[in-house]
Amino acid sequence: MGFSSHILLELNQRRVATGAEIGDCGSQDFAASEIVQVNEFLHSLHGAEPFAVDKITPAADVFRRAGYRYTCFDVDYREGTIYLNFYRFKFPRKFYGKFDVTLNGGTSEHLIAPHGLMFFMHQTTKVGGLMFHQVPVFGMGNHGLNNLTPKFWHQLAAYNGYEIVLAQIDPIDPEHIDPNNFYGEHLSYFRNLKEFDAPSAMMNVIFRKVHARCFIPPFDIVDPRPSPRTERLMRDALDPFVAAESLTGADVDHAMNSYFGRPASTDQEIRFQDCSLSVQAACDRAAELSRTGNRQDAISLWTSIRDRYPNHAEAAFQLGRLTLEHAREKADALYADARRLDPKHPAYAAAKVPDWRTRSQEPSLIVALRAKLRGLAS
């Protein structure tokens, strides 16, 4: 399908910061008819230079000009695209948890089995990251191989515990779409198809990944009380991904324990001093402990957050900062001992712990990072 110019506005409204990592599932373009609006958004939101308005423009060029770090996956061997076949269940694990945003701007409707793409988007999106889908939902009878129903998107979110950031159906204006997307003479053997005047529409969905567990394919079943039957279906659906080494058995066990509430605490809870905290509350508490000089407690809490969420960027950053501060103070104390024990030694007198950044920079870096992460989580 290609992207609408409004994807740039959506990224801005969701506070996806410049420099964020974007993974695009499909080698997409912006149509020439979109470029005037693309240029307006690039200028107003990013202060970027415009593109020529008379030609199709690759999505890679647009997103990179907006300041995002962009990676594309597809089977078309386009320059700069990483080859990836969504019909296969073998996916490169090095991309798991890499992206702040993943995009499906008109790829899933071209797959007879789109759950491979949904799996890859889920696995490669960071916890707290966003998954954007812009795909046909009704009509367009000669475009793609499927139109995923609203129920599909509902079940997808329910099984994977996604936060629904946006779910919206927008009508398609046939005047602005190639008529071949609606009907072709090769389909004339379908009686009444050419005369069937049904509206076409796009589904725009944005999910936020909340849980650090592997993808669970949705099922069209009614099973209000989780049961061994449900779990068996889930495990069977994930077997091909395990066989292809895209998942491990431990990944699946963790997902099942999380989904079915084994143990009772949820993925979002962090235990600290006999309290159960949400991830955001745990981050706020750890930051407060650090500010008030309780470094060991802060290190302990940040470590708990990172153990639960290995891809949590702020936990990694804060642990690194606190560890460095501790090491710096320890080194300062040891240098002071050396100078006390032998004050005339020139090397001891000149010994100084190197500072990797100025003290004036340190608070601003932390404040900026926390602001960015809060924006991505809201």
C-alpha positions as CSV (number, residue, x, y, z in Angstrom):
1,M,0.0,0.0,0.0
2,G,2.7,2.5,1.0
3,F,2.5,5.0,3.8
4,S,0.3,8.0,4.3
5,S,2.0,11.2,5.2
6,H,0.2,11.2,8.5
7,I,2.5,8.5,9.8
8,L,5.0,11.3,10.4
9,L,2.3,13.2,12.4
10,E,1.4,10.0,14.4
11,L,5.0,9.4,15.3
12,N,5.3,13.0,16.5
13,Q,2.1,12.8,18.5
14,R,3.2,9.6,20.2
15,R,6.4,11.4,21.2
16,V,8.7,9.1,19.2
17,A,11.9,11.0,19.6
18,T,14.4,11.8,16.8
19,G,17.0,9.1,16.8
20,A,14.5,6.4,17.6
21,E,15.0,3.0,16.0
22,I,12.3,2.1,13.4
23,G,11.9,-1.4,11.9
24,D,9.8,-1.5,8.8
25,C,8.2,-4.8,7.8
26,G,8.0,-4.3,4.0
27,S,9.9,-2.1,1.6
28,Q,7.4,0.8,1.3
29,D,7.2,4.2,-0.5
30,F,5.3,7.4,-0.2
31,A,3.2,8.1,-3.3
32,A,3.9,11.3,-5.2
33,S,0.5,12.5,-4.2
34,E,1.6,12.4,-0.5
35,I,4.9,14.3,-0.9
36,V,3.5,17.8,-0.5
37,Q,2.1,16.9,2.9
38,V,5.2,14.9,3.7
39,N,7.3,18.0,3.1
40,E,5.0,20.1,5.3
41,F,5.4,17.7,8.2
42,L,9.1,17.3,7.7
43,H,9.6,21.1,7.8
44,S,7.2,21.8,10.7
45,L,8.1,18.8,12.9
46,H,11.7,18.3,12.1
47,G,13.0,21.3,10.2
48,A,14.1,19.0,7.4
49,E,14.6,19.8,3.7
50,P,11.8,19.0,1.2
51,F,11.7,16.2,-1.4
52,A,10.8,16.7,-5.1
53,V,7.0,16.6,-5.3
54,D,6.7,14.8,-8.7
55,K,7.9,11.4,-7.9
56,I,7.4,8.4,-5.5
57,T,9.8,8.6,-2.6
58,P,11.2,5.6,-0.6
59,A,10.0,5.4,3.0
60,A,13.7,4.9,4.0
61,D,14.6,8.4,2.6
62,V,11.7,10.0,4.4
63,F,12.2,8.5,7.8
64,R,15.9,9.1,7.8
65,R,15.5,12.7,6.8
66,A,13.1,13.0,9.7
67,G,16.0,11.9,11.9
68,Y,15.0,8.3,12.7
69,R,17.3,5.3,12.5
70,Y,15.5,3.1,9.9
71,T,15.8,-0.6,9.1
72,C,13.7,-2.3,6.4
73,F,12.9,-6.1,6.0
74,D,11.5,-7.6,2.8
75,V,12.1,-10.1,0.0
76,D,12.5,-7.6,-2.8
77,Y,16.3,-7.2,-2.7
78,R,15.9,-3.5,-2.7
79,E,19.1,-1.6,-1.9
80,G,19.5,-1.2,1.8
81,T,16.8,-3.8,2.6
82,I,17.5,-6.8,4.8
83,Y,16.2,-9.9,3.1
84,L,13.5,-11.6,5.2
85,N,10.7,-14.0,4.2
86,F,7.7,-13.7,6.5
87,Y,6.4,-17.1,5.3
88,R,9.4,-18.7,7.1
89,F,9.4,-19.0,10.8
90,K,13.2,-18.5,11.2
91,F,14.0,-14.9,12.2
92,P,17.3,-13.3,13.2
93,R,17.2,-13.0,17.0
94,K,19.8,-10.2,17.0
95,F,16.9,-7.8,16.1
96,Y,14.7,-8.9,19.1
97,G,14.0,-6.0,21.3
98,K,15.8,-3.5,19.1
99,F,13.2,-1.2,17.8
100,D,11.3,1.6,19.4
101,V,8.7,1.4,16.6
102,T,7.8,-1.3,14.1
103,L,5.7,-0.6,11.0
104,N,3.3,-2.6,8.9
105,G,2.3,-0.1,6.3
106,G,0.6,-2.5,3.9
107,T,2.5,-5.7,4.0
108,S,0.4,-8.2,6.0
109,E,-2.5,-8.1,3.5
110,H,-0.1,-9.6,0.9
111,L,0.5,-12.7,3.0
112,I,-1.7,-15.7,3.2
113,A,-0.4,-16.4,6.7
114,P,0.4,-13.0,8.3
115,H,1.2,-14.4,11.8
116,G,4.9,-14.7,10.8
117,L,5.0,-10.9,10.3
118,M,3.0,-10.3,13.5
119,F,5.5,-12.5,15.4
120,F,8.5,-10.6,14.0
121,M,7.0,-7.2,14.9
122,H,6.3,-8.3,18.4
123,Q,9.7,-9.9,19.0
124,T,11.7,-7.0,17.6
125,T,9.7,-4.2,19.4
126,K,11.1,-3.1,22.7
127,V,8.9,-3.4,25.8
128,G,7.1,0.0,25.9
129,G,7.6,0.4,22.1
130,L,4.9,0.9,19.5
131,M,3.6,-1.3,16.6
132,F,1.9,0.6,13.8
133,H,-0.5,-1.1,11.3
134,Q,-2.0,0.7,8.3
135,V,-3.8,-2.0,6.2
136,P,-7.0,-2.6,4.3
137,V,-9.9,-3.9,6.4
138,F,-12.9,-3.8,4.0
139,G,-13.2,-3.9,0.2
140,M,-10.3,-3.5,-2.3
141,G,-11.1,-6.9,-3.7
142,N,-8.1,-7.0,-6.1
143,H,-5.5,-5.9,-3.6
144,G,-3.6,-8.4,-1.5
145,L,-4.6,-11.8,-0.2
146,N,-6.5,-10.9,3.0
147,N,-8.4,-8.2,4.9
148,L,-7.9,-8.9,8.6
149,T,-11.1,-8.3,10.5
150,P,-11.6,-6.0,13.5
151,K,-12.0,-9.1,15.5
152,F,-8.6,-10.2,14.5
153,W,-7.0,-7.0,15.8
154,H,-9.1,-7.3,19.0
155,Q,-7.9,-10.9,19.6
156,L,-4.3,-10.0,18.7
157,A,-4.2,-7.3,21.4
158,A,-6.0,-9.5,24.0
159,Y,-3.7,-12.5,23.6
160,N,-0.6,-10.4,23.8
161,G,-1.7,-7.9,26.4
162,Y,-1.1,-4.9,24.2
163,E,-2.1,-1.5,25.2
164,I,-4.4,-0.2,22.4
165,V,-3.1,3.3,21.6
166,L,-5.2,3.8,18.5
167,A,-7.8,1.7,16.7
168,Q,-9.5,3.5,13.8
169,I,-11.2,2.7,10.5
170,D,-10.8,5.3,7.8
171,P,-12.7,5.3,4.4
172,I,-10.8,4.9,1.2
173,D,-11.6,7.4,-1.5
174,P,-11.6,5.5,-4.8
175,E,-10.7,8.7,-6.6
176,H,-7.2,8.6,-5.1
177,I,-6.5,4.9,-5.5
178,D,-5.6,2.9,-8.6
179,P,-8.9,1.3,-9.8
180,N,-7.1,-2.0,-10.3
181,N,-7.1,-2.4,-6.5
182,F,-10.9,-2.8,-6.6
183,Y,-11.5,-5.1,-9.6
184,G,-9.8,-6.9,-12.5
185,E,-11.2,-8.7,-15.5
186,H,-9.5,-11.9,-14.4
187,L,-12.0,-11.9,-11.5
188,S,-15.0,-11.6,-13.8
189,Y,-16.1,-15.2,-13.1
190,F,-17.2,-14.0,-9.6
191,R,-20.9,-13.1,-10.3
192,N,-21.9,-9.6,-9.2
193,L,-18.4,-8.7,-8.1
194,K,-18.0,-5.9,-10.6
195,E,-21.3,-4.4,-9.7
196,F,-20.9,-4.9,-5.9
197,D,-20.7,-1.3,-4.7
198,A,-19.3,-1.9,-1.2
199,P,-17.1,0.7,0.5
200,S,-13.4,0.1,1.1
201,A,-11.6,1.2,4.3
202,M,-8.3,1.1,6.0
203,M,-7.6,-0.1,9.5
204,N,-5.2,2.1,11.5
205,V,-4.0,0.4,14.7
206,I,-1.2,1.3,17.1
207,F,-0.4,-1.1,19.9
208,R,2.1,-0.6,22.7
209,K,4.0,-3.7,23.8
210,V,3.6,-4.1,27.6
211,H,4.9,-7.6,28.5
212,A,8.4,-9.0,28.1
213,R,7.1,-12.3,26.8
214,C,7.1,-13.9,23.4
215,F,4.4,-13.5,20.8
216,I,1.2,-15.6,21.2
217,P,-0.9,-16.1,18.0
218,P,-4.6,-15.3,18.6
219,F,-7.3,-17.8,18.3
220,D,-11.0,-17.5,17.3
221,I,-12.3,-19.5,20.3
222,V,-14.5,-18.8,23.3
223,D,-12.7,-20.1,26.4
224,P,-13.5,-17.6,29.2
225,R,-11.5,-19.6,31.8
226,P,-7.9,-20.4,30.8
227,S,-7.6,-24.1,30.5
228,P,-5.1,-26.8,29.5
229,R,-7.0,-26.9,26.1
230,T,-6.2,-23.2,25.5
231,E,-2.5,-23.7,26.5
232,R,-2.1,-26.7,24.3
233,L,-3.4,-24.7,21.3
234,M,-0.9,-21.9,22.1
235,R,2.0,-24.2,22.5
236,D,1.2,-26.0,19.3
237,A,1.0,-22.7,17.4
238,L,4.5,-21.7,18.7
239,D,6.1,-25.1,17.9
240,P,7.2,-24.0,14.4
241,F,9.0,-21.0,15.8
242,V,10.8,-23.2,18.3
243,A,11.7,-25.7,15.6
244,A,13.1,-22.9,13.5
245,E,15.1,-21.6,16.6
246,S,13.3,-18.3,16.6
247,L,12.1,-19.2,20.1
248,T,13.4,-21.5,22.8
249,G,11.3,-23.8,24.9
250,A,12.1,-21.5,27.9
251,D,10.6,-18.6,25.9
252,V,7.4,-20.4,25.4
253,D,7.2,-21.6,29.1
254,H,7.7,-18.0,30.2
255,A,4.9,-16.8,28.0
256,M,2.6,-19.5,29.2
257,N,3.4,-18.8,32.9
258,S,2.9,-15.1,32.3
259,Y,-0.4,-15.4,30.3
260,F,-2.0,-17.9,32.8
261,G,-0.7,-16.1,35.9
262,R,1.9,-18.6,37.1
263,P,3.2,-17.4,39.5
264,A,0.5,-15.0,40.7
265,S,2.5,-11.8,40.2
266,T,2.3,-10.3,36.8
267,D,5.0,-9.4,34.3
268,Q,4.5,-5.7,35.2
269,E,5.2,-6.1,38.9
270,I,8.6,-5.5,40.5
271,R,9.2,-6.8,44.1
272,F,11.1,-4.4,46.4
273,Q,11.2,-4.4,50.2
274,D,8.0,-6.5,50.5
275,C,6.2,-4.1,48.1
276,S,4.9,-4.9,44.6
277,L,5.5,-2.0,42.2
278,S,4.5,-1.3,38.6
279,V,7.5,-0.8,36.3
280,Q,7.0,3.0,36.2
281,A,6.6,3.2,39.9
282,A,9.7,1.1,40.4
283,C,11.7,3.4,38.1
284,D,10.4,6.5,40.0
285,R,11.3,4.8,43.3
286,A,14.8,3.9,42.1
287,A,15.4,7.4,40.9
288,E,14.3,8.9,44.2
289,L,16.6,6.5,46.1
290,S,19.5,7.6,43.9
291,R,18.7,11.3,44.5
292,T,18.6,10.9,48.3
293,G,21.9,9.1,48.4
294,N,20.6,5.5,49.0
295,R,22.8,4.1,46.3
296,Q,22.8,0.5,47.3
297,D,19.0,0.3,47.4
298,A,18.9,2.2,44.1
299,I,21.3,-0.3,42.5
300,S,19.2,-3.2,44.0
301,L,16.0,-1.9,42.5
302,W,17.4,-1.0,39.1
303,T,18.9,-4.5,39.0
304,S,15.5,-6.0,39.7
305,I,14.0,-4.0,36.9
306,R,16.7,-5.0,34.5
307,D,16.5,-8.7,35.5
308,R,12.7,-8.6,34.7
309,Y,13.2,-6.5,31.6
310,P,16.6,-7.1,30.0
311,N,15.9,-4.6,27.2
312,H,14.9,-1.8,29.6
313,A,17.1,1.1,28.4
314,E,16.8,3.3,31.5
315,A,17.6,0.5,33.9
316,A,20.8,-0.3,32.0
317,F,21.7,3.4,31.8
318,Q,21.1,4.1,35.6
319,L,23.0,0.9,36.6
320,G,25.9,2.0,34.5
321,R,25.9,5.4,36.0
322,L,25.6,4.2,39.6
323,T,28.3,1.6,39.1
324,L,30.6,4.2,37.6
325,E,30.0,6.6,40.5
326,H,30.7,3.8,43.0
327,A,33.9,2.8,41.2
328,R,35.0,6.5,41.0
329,E,34.6,7.0,44.7
330,K,36.4,3.7,45.5
331,A,39.3,4.7,43.2
332,D,39.4,8.2,44.8
333,A,39.6,6.6,48.3
334,L,42.4,4.3,47.2
335,Y,44.4,7.1,45.6
336,A,44.0,9.1,48.8
337,D,45.4,6.2,50.8
338,A,48.3,6.0,48.5
339,R,49.1,9.7,48.9
340,R,48.7,9.5,52.7
341,L,51.1,6.5,52.9
342,D,53.7,8.0,50.6
343,P,53.1,11.8,50.2
344,K,56.4,12.4,48.4
345,H,55.8,10.0,45.5
346,P,55.1,12.1,42.4
347,A,52.9,9.5,40.7
348,Y,50.7,9.2,43.8
349,A,50.5,13.0,44.2
350,A,49.3,13.4,40.6
351,A,46.9,10.4,40.6
352,K,43.4,11.4,39.6
353,V,40.3,9.4,38.6
354,P,39.4,10.3,34.9
355,D,35.9,11.7,34.5
356,W,34.0,10.3,31.5
357,R,31.8,13.4,31.4
358,T,31.5,16.7,33.3
359,R,29.4,16.9,36.4
360,S,27.4,19.7,34.7
361,Q,26.5,17.4,31.9
362,E,25.4,14.5,34.0
363,P,22.1,15.7,35.4
364,S,20.9,17.1,32.1
365,L,21.6,13.7,30.4
366,I,19.6,11.8,33.0
367,V,16.7,14.3,32.9
368,A,16.6,14.1,29.1
369,L,16.7,10.4,29.0
370,R,13.9,10.0,31.6
371,A,11.8,12.6,29.7
372,K,12.2,10.7,26.5
373,L,11.4,7.3,28.1
374,R,8.3,8.8,29.8
375,G,7.2,10.1,26.5
376,L,7.5,6.7,24.8
377,A,5.6,5.0,27.7
378,S,2.6,7.5,27.6
